């Protein structure tokens, strides 16, 4: 059994040591391909968030191979919190970064979606292919069974780029998704955010034919398919959306609301709606609220920064840690993602945006490098835990603590190194290709 206290100490030590280790000049080749004009503390926090998710799944994976199923022990509540906290802040960051698209009157949706496709699909496809290869090695099926029609169709589900979180069993192996730790469910929500942006533009009164067409497709795939025509939640949601899309421009002109406030007004209305519909679809509403609050943080980032601009750096970092602990206290009481938890995480995020950097840790070269490679780290860590735990179980040494932690430490550093390689060899080339193709349209 994993001791929660010693495990927490190990988690802190390997995360900090990773930041310093990968600051080495041996990884300087990555710096030429990193845009340092971006907000470095956000890049740095991405590494911490991806690491927290990895350590969250570290417990799940250990329990799975210990015969307890894909679960987390109750006495490891802090590890459980790290995963939920990270997902919530990741959603806040996504809302923060992508709401700017709604401010752009001349956004080229073809270019936008091509860039998103080339940013996400190649790395997820690589992850899926690695998982499929592992499952092929472990399967006991014959060649004829492997090339069965069911397996072929299931493989296509594994190669959907995260648009759907469906990962069916392959080659007769129960719970095949354990190889990748189930991390794809958050990417399904990311895609929903990207596809919802034209819909938000329509709510803001930007009703050109492309926005209306894409907004209609968004409603069809992500609303109509999830709610019955006869259900109260569907009827209420449809009427609310229909009414707002027509009344918002009128209300803005009636109350003389300036144009630059349209995004804020739309987001506030959507936040109110998400709160209302939490009575019917709680988890969905809370996740939507995460994106919306992140977007609102983007609209008021200058205000927040000005508000605490004279706050000493030392005190700002203390406030960041305190906000983290407060959000943990809220989570500890509820033990799930909630509206109160989202808003407490948003306080953490606002302090981060205002310049907090965890006493300059987030500005370390290694942390920024790994932060840029956080997408790879997020996708690959569960494969690493699966391989090491499967191997230790095979040799019957999984429960020898010093062997387990020594091997897990080596695997963690390998996961970080592999993430940097895939970022350099897969992510960066495809990002460049997407940007080139997007400019040509």
Helices and strands as residue ranges (DSSP letters): H 4-21, G 25-33, H 40-65, G 74-76, H 77-98, H 100-103, H 109-138, H 143-146, H 149-158, G 176-180, H 184-203, H 209-219, I 220-224, H 232-254, G 259-261, H 262-276, G 277-279, H 282-299, H 301-307, H 313-334, H 339-353, G 361-363, H 365-372, H 374-394, H 401-422, I 423-427, H 428-440
